[in-house]
Amino acid sequence: MPILKSSRKALRRDRRRAVVNRKIKEKIKLVLKKTRKNPTLKNLAEAARFLDRAAKKKVIRPHKASRLKSRLNKLLKAKRS
Protein backbone atom coordinates (compact mmCIF):
# COMPACT_ATOMS: atom_id res chain seq x y z
CA MET A 1 0.00 0.00 0.00
CA PRO A 2 1.15 3.54 -0.69
CA ILE A 3 2.62 5.48 2.18
CA LEU A 4 2.39 9.05 0.92
CA LYS A 5 -0.94 10.84 0.95
CA SER A 6 -0.63 11.82 -2.71
CA SER A 7 0.12 8.20 -3.63
CA ARG A 8 -3.02 7.05 -1.84
CA LYS A 9 -5.06 9.63 -3.73
CA ALA A 10 -3.43 8.56 -7.00
CA LEU A 11 -4.31 4.94 -6.28
CA ARG A 12 -7.95 5.85 -5.64
CA ARG A 13 -8.05 7.90 -8.83
CA ASP A 14 -6.44 5.11 -10.86
CA ARG A 15 -8.93 2.56 -9.57
CA ARG A 16 -11.85 4.81 -10.52
CA ARG A 17 -10.39 5.36 -13.97
CA ALA A 18 -9.79 1.63 -14.42
CA VAL A 19 -13.48 0.94 -13.80
CA VAL A 20 -14.53 3.57 -16.34
CA ASN A 21 -11.98 2.39 -18.90
CA ARG A 22 -13.09 -1.22 -18.47
CA LYS A 23 -16.70 -0.26 -19.19
CA ILE A 24 -15.65 1.65 -22.31
CA LYS A 25 -13.56 -1.29 -23.55
CA GLU A 26 -16.45 -3.71 -22.97
CA LYS A 27 -18.75 -1.44 -24.97
CA ILE A 28 -16.18 -1.27 -27.79
CA LYS A 29 -15.92 -5.08 -27.88
CA LEU A 30 -19.70 -5.37 -28.04
CA VAL A 31 -19.97 -2.85 -30.90
CA LEU A 32 -17.08 -4.45 -32.82
CA LYS A 33 -18.65 -7.89 -32.49
CA LYS A 34 -21.98 -6.55 -33.76
CA THR A 35 -20.29 -4.80 -36.69
CA ARG A 36 -18.24 -7.86 -37.66
CA LYS A 37 -21.34 -10.05 -37.57
CA ASN A 38 -23.39 -7.64 -39.68
CA PRO A 39 -21.15 -5.09 -41.47
CA THR A 40 -23.50 -2.30 -42.50
CA LEU A 41 -22.83 1.38 -42.94
CA LYS A 42 -24.85 2.20 -39.82
CA ASN A 43 -22.97 -0.31 -37.65
CA LEU A 44 -19.64 0.88 -39.05
CA ALA A 45 -20.47 4.50 -38.21
CA GLU A 46 -21.43 3.53 -34.67
CA ALA A 47 -18.22 1.53 -34.20
CA ALA A 48 -16.11 4.39 -35.58
CA ARG A 49 -17.78 6.80 -33.18
CA PHE A 50 -17.00 4.62 -30.16
CA LEU A 51 -13.43 3.98 -31.30
CA ASP A 52 -12.75 7.67 -31.89
CA ARG A 53 -14.19 8.60 -28.52
CA ALA A 54 -12.10 5.96 -26.75
CA ALA A 55 -8.96 7.16 -28.53
CA LYS A 56 -9.74 10.75 -27.60
CA LYS A 57 -10.14 9.78 -23.94
CA LYS A 58 -6.89 7.76 -24.17
CA VAL A 59 -8.58 4.47 -23.33
CA ILE A 60 -7.04 2.98 -26.48
CA ARG A 61 -4.26 4.32 -28.65
CA PRO A 62 -5.21 6.38 -31.73
CA HIS A 63 -3.37 3.99 -34.06
CA LYS A 64 -5.35 1.04 -32.71
CA ALA A 65 -8.62 2.88 -33.31
CA SER A 66 -7.53 3.67 -36.86
CA ARG A 67 -6.47 0.07 -37.51
CA LEU A 68 -9.76 -1.35 -36.23
CA LYS A 69 -11.79 1.11 -38.31
CA SER A 70 -9.76 0.17 -41.38
CA ARG A 71 -10.39 -3.54 -40.84
CA LEU A 72 -14.11 -2.96 -40.37
CA ASN A 73 -14.14 -0.94 -43.59
CA LYS A 74 -12.51 -3.88 -45.41
CA LEU A 75 -15.27 -6.16 -44.15
CA LEU A 76 -17.92 -3.78 -45.43
CA LYS A 77 -16.26 -3.54 -48.85
CA ALA A 78 -15.92 -7.33 -49.08
CA LYS A 79 -19.61 -7.75 -48.26
CA ARG A 80 -20.67 -5.23 -50.90
CA SER A 81 -18.66 -6.79 -53.74
N, C-alpha and C positions, 0 to 999 in steps of 0.2 A: 504494500500500500504506500501511496505517496506520503511524504513527510511534510513538505511545504504546503502552505495554504493555497498558493496559486496552482500547484500541481494537483491538489484535490479538486479544485474548481475545474481545471482542465480535464480531468478524468470524468467528472460529471458531464461536462459539455460534450466530450467525445462519445460518451455512452448515449446521450440524447441524439446526437448526430448519427450514430451508427443505426439506431432504430429507424430514424427517418430515411436514411440511405437504403436500408434493407427493404423498406416498404416500396421505395421508388424502383429498386432493382427488381422486386417481385412483379410490380406492375409492368415494367419493361418486358420481362420474360413472358408474361401473359399476352401482351400485345404482339410480341414477335411470333409467338406460337400461333396466334390467331391469324396473323398475316401470312405466315408460311403455309398454313393449312388452306387458306383461301386468299390468294394474292389478288386483291382488287385495288383500284385506285384509292378508294375511300379508306381501306385498311392500311394501305401504304402511307397515306397522308397522316393518319392517326399515329402510326408507329414513328414516323419521322418527327412528329411534334413531340412525342414523349422522349425520343432519343436526343433531340436538340435541347430540350429543357433539362434533361439529366446532365448533358455535357456542360450546359451553362452553369448549373449548380455544382459542377465538379464532382458529380457522383460517378460518372464514367469519363474517360478521356475523350476529347473531341475527335481524335483519329478513329477511335473505336466506333463512335456514333456514325461517322462518315462511312466507315467500312461496312457496318451493318446495313445502313441505308442503301449503299451500293449493291449489296448482295440481295436485298429485298427487291430492288429495282430489276435486277437480272431475272429473278423469279417471275416478276410481272411480265417482262418482255418475253420470256420463254413460254409463258401461258398464252400470251396473245398470238404468237406466231405458230 
